[in-house]
Amino acid sequence: ENVVLSHNGTFKRISDGEFRSSSENGQFNVKYDITSLTDEMRELKNLKLYNGNTLLYTLTEVAGSDMYVSNAGILALLDMRYHFKQEITIHFIDKNGEFMMSQTFRYASLFGFSPLGEKFVVGTDKSLNILDLESRKIYSVNDCSKFSFSADEHFLATAKEANVTVYKNYNPVASFNTGYVYPRGVAISNDNKEIYVIDKTRLSGFSIDQEELLFIKNLPTHCSYRDLRPGSQGQVMAGVHFRHDGLSKGILNIYNQLGVLISTTEMASKNYPVFTESKNENKSASKYE
């Protein structure tokens, strides 16, 4: 209910403009000051975490240049001071402002919290690492470019090039070959029976139990898939970007578990300038000023 599409087809949360960042469920909000900028880094100060509009705590000094806030109110602060060594340290602060733990990774490029907000994911060139912030344990699966948890967090899906893998409690239970080169998103249905994957022009649905392809949905000209979310009753919501002739708009397509398009809604639009193509004229060097 608190999610809409932007004009480029990606999902975004409806947020209050006074906050710099918000949790996915919209419950926790963050303000902070940016005092200086350097190569690959920002200096953040006076970070304030709110539960709705109620201030929970303030951090005068912030040990990070960027941050994520989870649906449980946990902050992940990304410390990039050693970025020149391809190294990042992540500090975790709970919703009461108490330090939880820190963990350092090298060659990390993929980050995000789980739906319940008690797990944080870090993808490196070698593996996808899941930090369980309650048990302080780290679980690892094969590296990927996209990942998604099921709503209950019992299942995890990863996508890398043509390979999609489904894990249950971090053990592989199903795998699929999509034929994609660059997957753009992956999602598990809320009943944990189907998995959906997109690239630029295709949406593929697979049965996890049967390990079989259910459908492939292609888009018309000037449209591309940009984002993916599970819907109710096994449905899947796809964010589609239409761009042509000076118009960019985000379209929400909703499909059922058999790939039937049951709803399409234009959510946002924006106009952009279109320039006439310049003519290339052959000239000798002597004719130039």
C-alpha positions in Angstrom: 0.0 0.0 0.0 2.9 2.4 0.6 4.8 1.5 -2.6 4.4 3.2 -6.0 6.3 3.2 -9.3 8.6 5.9 -10.4 8.4 7.1 -14.1 11.3 4.7 -14.9 9.4 1.6 -13.7 11.2 1.0 -10.4 9.3 0.6 -7.1 9.7 3.3 -4.5 8.2 3.9 -1.1 6.0 6.9 -0.5 8.2 8.8 2.0 8.1 12.1 3.8 10.4 14.6 2.2 11.9 15.7 5.5 13.6 12.3 5.9 16.7 11.2 4.1 16.0 7.5 4.3 13.2 5.1 5.4 12.7 1.4 6.1 10.9 -0.6 3.4 7.7 -0.8 5.6 7.8 2.9 6.2 8.0 2.6 10.0 11.5 3.8 10.7 12.9 7.1 9.3 16.3 8.7 9.3 17.7 12.2 9.2 21.4 13.2 9.1 23.7 16.0 8.2 26.3 15.8 5.4 29.3 17.9 6.5 31.9 17.1 3.9 32.5 15.1 0.7 35.6 13.3 -0.4 36.5 10.6 -2.9 34.1 7.7 -2.4 33.1 9.0 1.0 30.7 11.4 2.9 31.0 12.6 6.4 27.7 12.1 8.2 26.8 13.7 11.6 23.8 14.1 13.9 22.0 11.0 12.7 18.5 10.7 14.1 16.4 7.6 14.0 12.6 7.9 14.2 9.8 5.5 14.8 7.3 7.3 12.6 7.8 10.8 13.8 9.0 9.9 17.3 12.7 10.3 17.9 14.4 7.2 19.2 18.0 8.4 19.5 20.7 10.6 18.0 24.2 9.7 16.9 26.4 12.8 16.9 29.3 11.0 15.1 28.4 8.4 12.4 30.9 5.7 11.6 30.0 5.4 7.9 29.5 7.2 4.6 26.2 5.5 3.7 23.5 3.5 5.5 20.6 1.1 5.3 17.6 1.0 7.8 15.7 -2.2 8.2 12.0 -3.0 8.9 13.1 -3.8 12.5 14.8 -0.4 13.0 18.4 -1.7 12.7 20.9 0.6 11.0 23.7 -0.8 8.8 26.4 1.9 8.6 28.8 1.4 5.6 32.4 2.5 6.6 34.3 3.1 3.4 37.5 4.6 4.7 39.6 1.8 3.3 37.8 1.7 -0.1 41.2 2.1 -1.8 41.9 -1.5 -0.6 38.5 -2.6 -1.8 37.5 -3.0 1.8 34.3 -2.1 3.6 33.3 -2.5 7.3 29.6 -2.5 8.2 28.6 -1.4 11.7 25.1 -2.4 13.0 23.2 -0.3 15.5 19.8 -1.5 17.0 16.7 0.6 17.3 17.7 1.7 20.8 21.0 3.1 19.6 23.1 0.2 21.0 26.0 -1.2 19.0 25.4 -4.8 17.8 28.4 -5.9 15.8 30.8 -5.0 13.0 31.9 -7.1 10.0 34.5 -6.4 7.3 34.4 -7.6 3.7 36.5 -7.1 0.6 35.1 -6.7 -3.0 31.6 -6.2 -1.7 29.1 -4.6 -4.1 25.6 -6.0 -3.2 23.8 -5.0 0.0 20.3 -5.2 1.6 18.2 -6.2 4.6 15.9 -9.2 4.7 12.1 -8.5 5.0 11.9 -9.0 8.8 14.9 -6.8 9.2 17.1 -9.0 11.3 19.4 -10.3 8.6 21.8 -8.3 6.4 23.1 -9.5 3.0 26.5 -8.7 1.6 27.5 -9.9 -1.9 31.2 -10.2 -2.8 33.0 -11.6 -5.9 33.1 -15.0 -4.2 29.9 -15.5 -2.2 26.6 -14.1 -1.0 26.9 -13.7 2.8 23.9 -13.5 5.1 24.6 -12.0 8.6 22.0 -13.2 11.1 22.0 -10.2 13.6 20.2 -12.2 16.3 22.6 -15.2 16.4 25.7 -13.3 15.1 26.2 -16.1 12.6 27.2 -15.7 9.0 25.8 -18.0 6.3 27.2 -18.1 2.7 25.8 -19.3 -0.6 27.1 -18.9 -4.2 27.8 -15.4 -5.5 25.1 -13.6 -7.5 24.0 -10.3 -9.0 20.4 -10.4 -7.6 18.8 -11.9 -4.5 15.5 -12.0 -2.8 14.0 -13.6 0.3 10.6 -15.0 0.7 8.3 -13.1 3.0 8.8 -15.6 5.8 12.6 -15.7 5.1 12.6 -19.5 4.9 13.6 -19.3 1.2 16.3 -17.3 -0.6 16.6 -16.9 -4.3 19.7 -15.8 -6.2 20.3 -15.0 -9.8 23.5 -14.7 -11.8 23.5 -14.6 -15.6 21.4 -17.6 -16.7 21.5 -19.4 -13.3 18.7 -19.1 -10.7 19.0 -21.0 -7.4 16.4 -21.4 -4.7 17.7 -22.1 -1.1 15.6 -23.3 1.8 17.3 -22.5 5.1 20.5 -21.9 3.0 20.4 -25.3 1.4 19.8 -25.5 -2.4 16.4 -27.1 -3.2 15.9 -26.0 -6.9 17.8 -24.5 -9.8 16.8 -23.1 -13.2 18.4 -21.9 -16.4 16.7 -18.8 -17.7 18.8 -18.1 -20.7 19.3 -14.6 -19.5 22.6 -12.7 -19.6 21.8 -9.9 -17.3 18.9 -10.7 -14.8 17.3 -7.5 -13.5 15.3 -8.9 -10.6 14.1 -12.1 -8.8 11.2 -12.7 -6.5 9.6 -15.6 -4.6 5.8 -15.8 -4.4 4.2 -15.3 -1.0 3.1 -18.9 -0.9 6.7 -20.0 -1.6 5.6 -22.1 -4.6 6.8 -20.0 -7.6 9.9 -18.0 -8.4 9.9 -15.1 -10.9 12.9 -13.6 -12.8 13.2 -10.7 -15.2 15.7 -9.4 -17.7 15.1 -6.4 -19.9 12.3 -7.8 -22.0 11.3 -11.1 -20.4 9.5 -12.3 -17.3 9.9 -16.0 -16.5 7.9 -18.0 -13.9 9.0 -21.3 -12.5 7.5 -23.9 -10.1 9.9 -24.4 -7.2 8.4 -27.9 -6.3 8.2 -29.2 -9.8 11.4 -27.4 -11.0 9.7 -26.6 -14.3 9.1 -23.5 -16.4 5.5 -22.1 -16.1 5.6 -19.2 -18.5 7.6 -16.5 -20.3 6.1 -13.1 -20.8 7.7 -10.8 -23.4 7.1 -7.0 -23.6 6.2 -4.9 -26.6 8.5 -2.5 -28.3 9.8 0.5 -26.3 9.0 -1.3 -23.0 11.5 -3.0 -20.5 11.2 -4.8 -17.2 12.8 -2.8 -14.3 11.6 -4.2 -11.0 9.8 -7.1 -9.4 7.7 -7.7 -6.3 5.6 -10.7 -5.0 1.9 -10.0 -4.9 -1.0 -11.6 -3.1 -2.3 -15.2 -3.9 0.8 -16.2 -5.9 0.7 -13.1 -8.1 3.7 -11.1 -9.2 4.0 -7.4 -9.7 6.3 -6.2 -12.4 7.5 -2.6 -12.8 7.7 -1.8 -16.5 9.4 1.2 -18.1 8.0 2.7 -21.3 10.3 5.1 -23.1 9.7 6.6 -26.5 9.3 9.8 -28.4 9.8 12.1 -25.4 7.7 10.2 -22.9 8.9 8.1 -20.0 6.4 6.3 -17.8 6.2 3.6 -15.2 3.6 0.9 -15.7 2.6 -1.7 -13.1 1.8 -5.1 -14.6 0.3 -7.8 -12.3 0.4 -11.4 -13.5 -1.1 -14.5 -11.9 0.9 -17.7 -11.2 0.2 -18.9 -14.8 1.5 -15.7 -16.4 -1.8 -14.3 -17.3 -1.8 -10.5 -17.2 -4.7 -9.6 -14.9 -4.0 -5.8 -14.4 -1.9 -3.0 -16.0 -1.8 0.5 -14.6 0.2 3.6 -15.6 1.6 4.9 -12.3 3.9 7.8 -13.2 5.1 9.7 -16.3 7.6 12.3 -17.3 8.5 14.1 -20.5 12.0 14.4 -21.8 13.5 16.5 -24.6 14.0 14.9 -28.0 16.7 16.2 -30.3 16.8 15.9 -34.1 19.7 13.9 -35.3 22.6 16.0 -36.6 23.7 15.5 -40.1 27.2 14.3 -40.7 28.8 16.2 -43.6 32.0 15.1 -45.2 34.5 18.0 -45.2 38.1 18.3 -45.9 40.3 19.5 -43.1 41.1 22.7 -45.0 37.4 23.8 -44.7 37.4 23.9 -40.9 38.1 27.1 -39.1 
